[in-house]
């Protein structure tokens, strides 16, 4: 299971790639922006719901950066809504898109340089992986595939009353649970 820092950075890259694509001619800019919006809203909500509070709990001095990050989320959301309601062929649309890209890149840079290192330094691997799992579920609506811990697999095997589970390896448990 990738940890929360890896998950957030990967989602940042995905959004940036889509936004970059939207700056090119001959693409369906509105469809790309809808996809970006579909990704950004749950990403921001998950950060505000449990990532930022966890950071604040471990590093109170990050409070101002967290407030800034939240404000930036809402600014981008408002700009995105305005852009989604307008026609990509209208004057000014590309300028608004450029402003959104600039704001998002600024936000990502600050978050990755100032907030995510707190997660890396202040949380154990297990805590980061649990947050990563929760973040993926919150932002995509599904759990990542094939990334259960051995303990989780054992619990699933017990729920399915799979015989011999106590002597099984992680891979054997995964296979048994998949067949149950």
C-alpha positions as CSV (number, residue, x, y, z in Angstrom):
1,X,0.0,0.0,0.0
2,X,1.5,3.3,-1.0
3,X,1.7,5.8,1.8
4,X,-0.3,9.0,2.0
5,X,2.6,11.2,0.7
6,X,3.0,9.0,-2.4
7,X,-0.8,9.0,-3.0
8,X,-1.1,12.8,-2.7
9,X,1.9,13.5,-4.9
10,X,0.6,11.0,-7.6
11,X,-2.8,12.7,-7.6
12,X,-1.0,16.1,-7.9
13,X,0.9,14.8,-11.0
14,X,-2.3,13.4,-12.6
15,X,-4.1,16.8,-12.2
16,X,-1.1,18.7,-13.5
17,X,-0.9,16.5,-16.6
18,X,-4.6,16.9,-17.3
19,X,-4.4,20.7,-16.9
20,X,-1.3,20.8,-19.2
21,X,-3.3,18.8,-21.8
22,X,-6.2,21.3,-21.5
23,X,-3.8,24.1,-22.7
24,X,-3.4,22.5,-26.1
25,X,-5.4,23.2,-29.2
26,X,-7.6,20.5,-30.7
27,X,-8.6,18.9,-27.4
28,X,-12.0,18.8,-25.6
29,X,-11.0,21.4,-23.0
30,X,-14.4,21.2,-21.2
31,X,-14.2,17.4,-20.8
32,X,-10.7,17.7,-19.5
33,X,-11.8,20.4,-17.0
34,X,-14.7,18.2,-15.8
35,X,-12.2,15.4,-15.2
36,X,-9.9,17.7,-13.3
37,X,-12.8,18.9,-11.2
38,X,-14.0,15.3,-10.5
39,X,-10.5,14.6,-9.2
40,X,-9.9,17.8,-7.3
41,X,-13.0,18.1,-5.2
42,X,-12.6,14.8,-3.3
43,X,-8.8,15.3,-3.1
44,X,-9.3,18.7,-1.4
45,X,-12.1,17.4,0.9
46,X,-10.0,14.4,2.0
47,X,-7.0,16.7,2.8
48,X,-9.2,19.1,4.8
49,X,-11.1,16.2,6.5
50,X,-8.3,14.2,7.9
51,X,-4.8,14.9,6.4
52,X,-4.5,18.6,7.5
53,X,-5.9,17.9,11.0
54,X,-3.4,15.0,11.4
55,X,-0.6,17.4,10.4
56,X,-1.8,20.1,12.8
57,X,-2.0,17.5,15.6
58,X,1.7,16.6,15.1
59,X,3.0,20.1,14.2
60,X,1.0,23.0,15.5
61,X,3.4,25.4,13.8
62,X,2.0,24.3,10.5
63,X,-1.4,25.8,11.3
64,X,-0.9,28.9,9.1
65,X,0.2,26.7,6.1
66,X,-2.9,24.5,6.6
67,X,-5.2,27.6,6.7
68,X,-3.5,28.8,3.5
69,X,-3.9,25.4,1.8
70,X,-7.6,25.3,2.7
71,X,-8.1,28.8,1.3
72,X,-6.3,27.9,-1.8
73,X,-8.6,24.8,-2.3
74,X,-11.6,27.0,-2.1
75,X,-10.2,29.7,-4.4
76,X,-9.3,27.0,-7.1
77,X,-12.8,25.4,-6.6
78,X,-14.5,28.8,-7.3
79,X,-12.3,29.5,-10.3
80,X,-12.9,26.0,-11.6
81,X,-16.7,26.4,-11.2
82,X,-16.6,29.7,-13.2
83,X,-14.5,28.1,-15.9
84,X,-16.8,25.1,-16.1
85,X,-19.8,27.4,-16.6
86,X,-18.2,29.2,-19.5
87,X,-17.4,28.4,-23.1
88,X,-13.8,27.5,-23.9
89,X,-14.0,29.5,-27.1
90,X,-14.8,32.8,-25.2
91,X,-12.1,35.4,-24.7
92,X,-10.5,35.1,-21.3
93,X,-11.1,31.4,-20.9
94,X,-7.5,30.5,-21.5
95,X,-6.4,33.2,-19.1
96,X,-8.6,31.8,-16.4
97,X,-7.2,28.3,-17.1
98,X,-3.7,29.7,-16.8
99,X,-4.6,31.3,-13.5
100,X,-6.0,28.0,-12.2
101,X,-2.8,26.2,-13.3
102,X,-0.6,28.8,-11.6
103,X,-2.6,28.7,-8.4
104,X,-2.6,24.9,-8.3
105,X,1.1,24.6,-9.0
106,X,1.8,27.2,-6.2
107,X,-0.4,25.2,-3.8
108,X,1.2,21.9,-4.7
109,X,4.7,23.3,-4.3
110,X,3.9,24.6,-0.8
111,X,2.1,21.5,0.2
112,X,4.8,19.2,-1.0
113,X,7.6,21.3,0.5
114,X,6.1,22.3,3.8
115,X,3.2,20.0,4.8
116,X,4.0,16.5,3.3
117,X,7.4,16.4,4.9
118,X,5.6,16.6,8.3
119,X,3.7,13.4,7.4
120,X,7.0,11.7,6.4
121,X,8.8,12.7,9.6
122,X,6.0,12.5,12.2
123,X,4.1,9.4,11.2
124,X,5.1,5.8,11.1
125,X,5.1,3.8,7.9
126,X,2.0,2.0,9.1
127,X,0.2,5.3,9.9
128,X,1.1,6.7,6.5
129,X,-0.1,3.6,4.8
130,X,-3.4,3.6,6.7
131,X,-3.9,7.3,5.7
132,X,-3.0,6.4,2.1
133,X,-5.6,3.7,2.0
134,X,-8.2,6.0,3.5
135,X,-7.2,8.8,1.1
136,X,-7.5,6.5,-2.0
137,X,-10.9,5.3,-0.8
138,X,-12.1,8.9,-0.1
139,X,-10.9,10.3,-3.5
140,X,-11.7,7.4,-5.8
141,X,-14.6,5.6,-4.0
142,X,-12.7,2.3,-3.9
143,X,-9.9,0.7,-2.1
144,X,-6.6,0.0,-3.9
145,X,-6.5,-3.6,-5.0
146,X,-4.2,-6.3,-3.5
147,X,-2.7,-4.2,-0.7
148,X,-4.1,-5.7,2.4
149,X,-1.8,-6.3,5.3
150,X,-1.4,-9.9,6.5
151,X,-3.4,-9.1,9.6
152,X,-6.3,-7.7,7.5
153,X,-6.1,-10.8,5.2
154,X,-6.2,-13.1,8.2
155,X,-9.3,-11.2,9.6
156,X,-11.0,-11.7,6.2
157,X,-10.0,-15.4,6.2
158,X,-11.5,-15.7,9.7
159,X,-14.7,-14.0,8.6
160,X,-15.0,-16.5,5.7
161,X,-14.1,-19.4,8.0
162,X,-11.2,-20.5,5.8
163,X,-9.5,-23.6,7.2
164,X,-5.8,-23.6,7.9
165,X,-5.6,-19.8,7.9
166,X,-3.3,-19.6,10.9
167,X,-0.4,-21.3,9.0
168,X,-0.8,-19.4,5.8
169,X,1.6,-16.8,4.4
170,X,0.3,-13.4,3.3
171,X,0.1,-14.5,-0.4
172,X,-1.7,-17.7,0.6
173,X,-4.2,-15.7,2.6
174,X,-4.7,-13.3,-0.3
175,X,-5.4,-16.2,-2.6
176,X,-7.7,-17.9,-0.2
177,X,-9.7,-14.8,0.5
178,X,-10.0,-14.1,-3.2
179,X,-11.5,-17.4,-3.7
180,X,-13.9,-17.2,-0.8
